């Protein structure tokens, strides 16, 4: 019975992790596209500060980001007061809170590849589309998106994989609630704390294989785009 409960907890953590990574990646692609476009095209003074904020999770310890998110989303924080006023309740220790934290923590892994792809496209294809009187929406779907496809592929894969491997931020924001906020990385931590090394090995090996397969697929399908990962804005 104990073994069955352990397997059930593990599969619950796996399912929750995949759901979190998929939703986070989708949100980041939606909000990351206009942000990456602005960073790739603007000459504003604000490009530097905004680009630095996007890249901040690359160098900031996850526990620091998680701590300040916990404060901001809490009952005394500015975001927490807004969500309570809107009737949404508080986000810490909920799945929605995990999504917010994951979006912020994985943002550079999505925005920067798309930004690099937009910069590589240049202005010439857009100027040609404009001379043909293509609408902005048609230019995006018919010209910009196909040319930036390698960047989107890299962004999707890296955003998903990075979210799957989160630990510090999700532990600070979500805690360790089975079936609600306990993801795979936290489940491994639980196994180690309980000296269940066999279960920890099993789950860790799965994540190791997953990470290798993801990166191998990225190298094979997108041999040039992956080299831009982590490049500054």
C-alpha positions as CSV (number, residue, x, y, z in Angstrom):
1,X,0.0,0.0,0.0
2,X,2.8,2.4,0.9
3,X,4.5,1.6,-2.5
4,X,1.2,2.3,-4.3
5,X,0.8,5.6,-2.5
6,X,4.4,6.5,-3.4
7,X,3.9,5.8,-7.1
8,X,0.6,7.7,-7.1
9,X,2.4,10.7,-5.5
10,X,5.1,10.5,-8.1
11,X,2.8,10.3,-11.1
12,X,0.8,13.2,-9.7
13,X,3.9,15.3,-9.5
14,X,4.8,14.3,-13.0
15,X,1.4,15.3,-14.4
16,X,1.4,18.6,-12.4
17,X,4.9,19.4,-13.7
18,X,3.9,18.8,-17.4
19,X,0.7,20.9,-16.9
20,X,2.7,23.7,-15.4
21,X,5.4,23.6,-18.1
22,X,2.9,23.5,-20.9
23,X,0.8,26.4,-19.6
24,X,3.9,28.5,-18.7
25,X,5.4,28.0,-22.2
26,X,2.1,28.9,-23.9
27,X,1.8,32.1,-21.8
28,X,5.4,33.0,-22.4
29,X,5.0,32.6,-26.2
30,X,2.0,34.9,-26.2
31,X,3.5,37.7,-24.0
32,X,7.1,37.1,-25.1
33,X,6.4,37.8,-28.8
34,X,5.5,41.5,-28.5
35,X,8.1,42.0,-25.9
36,X,10.8,40.4,-28.0
37,X,9.7,42.4,-31.0
38,X,9.9,45.6,-29.1
39,X,13.4,44.7,-27.8
40,X,14.6,43.8,-31.3
41,X,13.3,47.0,-33.0
42,X,13.3,49.8,-30.4
43,X,16.1,52.4,-30.1
44,X,14.6,53.7,-26.8
45,X,16.7,54.3,-23.8
46,X,14.4,51.8,-22.0
47,X,15.7,48.9,-24.0
48,X,18.6,48.4,-21.6
49,X,16.6,48.4,-18.4
50,X,13.8,46.3,-19.8
51,X,16.3,43.8,-21.4
52,X,18.1,43.6,-18.0
53,X,14.9,42.8,-16.2
54,X,14.0,40.1,-18.7
55,X,17.5,38.5,-18.3
56,X,17.6,38.9,-14.5
57,X,16.4,35.3,-13.7
58,X,19.5,34.1,-15.5
59,X,21.8,35.4,-12.8
60,X,19.4,35.8,-9.8
61,X,19.3,32.9,-7.3
62,X,15.8,31.2,-7.6
63,X,15.3,31.5,-3.8
64,X,15.7,35.3,-4.0
65,X,13.2,35.6,-6.8
66,X,10.8,33.2,-5.1
67,X,11.1,35.2,-1.8
68,X,10.2,38.5,-3.3
69,X,7.4,37.0,-5.3
70,X,6.1,35.4,-2.1
71,X,6.1,38.9,-0.5
72,X,4.6,40.6,-3.5
73,X,1.8,38.1,-3.9
74,X,1.1,37.8,-0.1
75,X,-1.6,39.5,1.9
76,X,0.6,42.6,2.6
77,X,2.1,42.7,-0.9
78,X,0.9,45.1,-3.7
79,X,-0.1,42.2,-6.0
80,X,-1.8,40.3,-3.2
81,X,-3.9,43.3,-2.3
82,X,-5.0,43.6,-5.9
83,X,-5.9,40.0,-6.3
84,X,-7.8,40.0,-3.1
85,X,-9.7,43.2,-4.1
86,X,-10.6,41.5,-7.4
87,X,-12.0,38.5,-5.5
88,X,-9.2,36.2,-6.8
89,X,-7.8,35.5,-3.4
90,X,-4.1,35.1,-2.7
91,X,-1.8,33.3,-5.2
92,X,0.9,31.8,-2.9
93,X,0.6,28.1,-2.4
94,X,-1.7,27.7,-5.4
95,X,-1.2,26.4,-8.9
96,X,-1.9,29.9,-10.3
97,X,0.9,31.2,-8.1
98,X,3.2,28.5,-9.5
99,X,2.3,29.7,-13.0
100,X,3.1,33.3,-12.2
101,X,6.5,32.4,-10.7
102,X,7.3,30.1,-13.6
103,X,6.5,32.7,-16.2
104,X,8.8,35.2,-14.6
105,X,11.6,32.7,-14.0
106,X,11.6,31.2,-17.5
107,X,11.0,34.4,-19.3
108,X,14.6,34.9,-20.6
109,X,14.6,31.4,-22.1
110,X,11.7,32.3,-24.3
111,X,12.1,36.0,-25.0
112,X,15.8,36.1,-25.9
113,X,15.6,33.4,-28.6
114,X,12.6,35.1,-30.2
115,X,14.3,38.5,-30.0
116,X,17.5,37.1,-31.6
117,X,15.3,35.6,-34.4
118,X,13.6,38.9,-35.0
119,X,16.9,40.7,-35.2
120,X,18.3,38.1,-37.6
121,X,15.3,38.6,-40.0
122,X,16.2,42.3,-40.5
123,X,14.1,45.0,-42.0
124,X,14.3,44.1,-45.7
125,X,11.5,41.3,-45.8
126,X,9.2,43.7,-43.8
127,X,9.9,46.5,-46.2
128,X,9.1,44.3,-49.2
129,X,5.9,43.2,-47.5
130,X,4.9,46.8,-46.9
131,X,5.5,47.7,-50.6
132,X,3.1,44.9,-51.5
133,X,0.5,46.5,-49.1
134,X,0.5,43.5,-46.7
135,X,-1.3,44.3,-43.5
136,X,0.8,44.1,-40.2
137,X,-1.1,40.9,-39.3
138,X,-0.5,39.3,-42.7
139,X,3.2,40.4,-42.5
140,X,3.6,38.7,-39.1
141,X,1.9,35.4,-40.1
142,X,3.2,35.2,-43.7
143,X,6.7,36.7,-43.5
144,X,8.0,37.3,-39.9
145,X,6.8,34.1,-38.3
146,X,8.2,31.6,-40.9
147,X,11.5,33.4,-40.9
148,X,11.7,33.4,-37.1
149,X,10.6,29.8,-36.8
150,X,14.0,28.5,-35.5
151,X,13.8,31.1,-32.7
152,X,10.3,30.0,-31.8
153,X,11.4,26.4,-31.8
154,X,14.3,27.1,-29.4
155,X,12.1,29.3,-27.2
156,X,9.4,26.6,-26.9
157,X,11.8,23.8,-26.1
158,X,13.9,25.8,-23.7
159,X,10.9,27.4,-21.9
160,X,9.2,24.1,-21.4
161,X,12.4,22.3,-20.3
162,X,13.5,25.1,-17.9
163,X,10.1,25.1,-16.3
164,X,10.2,21.3,-15.8
165,X,13.5,21.7,-13.9
166,X,12.4,24.5,-11.5
167,X,13.0,24.0,-7.8
168,X,13.7,27.1,-5.7
169,X,11.0,29.3,-7.1
170,X,8.2,26.7,-7.1
171,X,9.1,25.6,-3.5
172,X,9.0,29.2,-2.3
173,X,5.8,30.1,-4.1
174,X,3.9,26.8,-4.1
175,X,5.3,25.0,-1.1
176,X,4.9,21.2,-1.1
177,X,1.1,20.4,-1.3
178,X,0.5,17.0,-2.9
179,X,-1.6,17.1,-6.0
180,X,-1.7,20.9,-5.9
181,X,1.8,22.4,-6.0
182,X,4.2,19.5,-5.6
183,X,6.1,19.2,-8.8
184,X,8.8,16.7,-9.8
185,X,11.8,18.6,-8.4
186,X,10.0,19.0,-5.1
187,X,9.1,15.3,-5.1
188,X,12.7,14.4,-5.6
189,X,13.6,16.6,-2.6
190,X,11.0,14.8,-0.5
191,X,12.4,11.4,-1.5
192,X,15.9,12.5,-0.4
193,X,14.6,13.9,2.8
194,X,12.9,10.6,3.6
195,X,16.1,8.7,2.6
196,X,14.2,7.1,-0.3
197,X,17.1,7.1,-2.6
198,X,15.8,4.5,-5.0
199,X,12.7,6.6,-5.7
200,X,14.8,9.7,-6.0
201,X,17.2,7.9,-8.4
202,X,14.2,6.8,-10.5
203,X,12.7,10.2,-10.9
204,X,16.0,12.0,-11.2
205,X,17.1,9.6,-14.0
206,X,13.9,10.3,-15.8
207,X,14.5,14.1,-15.7
208,X,18.1,13.6,-16.8
209,X,17.0,11.5,-19.8
210,X,14.3,14.1,-20.6
211,X,16.7,17.0,-20.5
212,X,19.2,15.2,-22.8
213,X,16.6,14.2,-25.3
214,X,15.2,17.7,-25.4
215,X,18.6,19.3,-26.0
216,X,19.6,16.6,-28.6
217,X,16.3,17.2,-30.5
218,X,17.0,21.0,-30.3
219,X,20.6,20.5,-31.7
220,X,19.3,18.2,-34.5
221,X,16.3,20.2,-35.5
222,X,17.7,23.7,-35.0
223,X,21.5,23.5,-35.3
224,X,22.0,27.3,-35.4
225,X,19.2,28.7,-33.2
226,X,20.4,26.8,-30.1
227,X,23.7,28.6,-30.1
228,X,21.9,31.8,-29.3
229,X,20.4,30.5,-26.0
230,X,21.4,32.8,-23.2
231,X,22.7,35.5,-25.4
232,X,22.1,38.9,-24.1
233,X,19.4,41.1,-25.5
